[in-house]
């Protein structure tokens, strides 16, 4: 497994958190003319929650036995 492969759960989760935080920050500043810090924190929390649930479901799918 490569260090920077998207199959690596640490790399994937970090990318997701950064993307969510960036998208929330950009939307807040340019679309809603708001502050930057609170939406970035909210986006990071949402990205972390998404990454954790995604990794959990991915591991359960890998361990599932099919018919």
C-alpha positions in Angstrom: 0.0 0.0 0.0 1.5 3.3 -1.0 1.8 6.1 1.6 -0.2 8.6 -0.5 -2.7 6.3 -1.9 -6.4 7.0 -1.4 -6.7 3.4 -0.2 -4.8 4.5 2.9 -7.5 5.5 5.4 -5.4 8.2 7.0 -4.7 10.0 3.7 -8.3 9.6 2.5 -9.7 11.0 5.8 -7.3 13.9 5.9 -8.2 14.9 2.3 -11.9 14.7 3.1 -11.6 16.8 6.2 -9.5 19.5 4.3 -12.0 19.5 1.5 -15.0 19.9 3.7 -13.4 22.7 5.7 -12.3 24.4 2.6 -15.7 24.2 0.9 -17.5 25.5 4.0 -15.0 28.3 4.4 -15.3 29.4 0.8 -19.1 29.2 0.8 -19.3 31.2 4.0 -16.9 34.0 2.9 -17.9 34.4 -0.8 -21.6 33.4 -0.8 -22.8 34.4 2.6 -20.3 37.2 3.4 -19.7 35.7 6.8 -16.8 34.9 9.1 -14.2 32.3 8.2 -13.3 30.5 11.5 -16.7 29.1 12.6 -17.6 27.5 9.2 -14.1 26.0 8.8 -14.5 24.3 12.2 -18.0 23.2 11.2 -16.7 21.9 7.9 -13.8 20.0 9.6 -16.2 18.4 12.1 -18.5 17.4 9.3 -15.6 16.1 7.2 -14.3 14.1 10.1 -17.7 12.6 10.8 -18.1 11.7 7.1 -14.6 10.1 7.0 -15.2 8.0 10.1 -18.6 6.7 9.0 -17.2 6.0 5.5 -14.2 4.1 6.9 -16.5 2.1 9.2 -18.8 1.1 6.4 -15.9 0.3 4.1 -14.4 -2.1 6.7 -17.8 -3.7 7.3 -18.2 -4.3 3.6 -14.7 -5.8 3.3 -15.5 -8.2 6.3 -19.0 -9.1 5.1 -19.6 -12.5 3.7 -21.8 -12.7 0.7 -24.2 -15.4 -0.5 
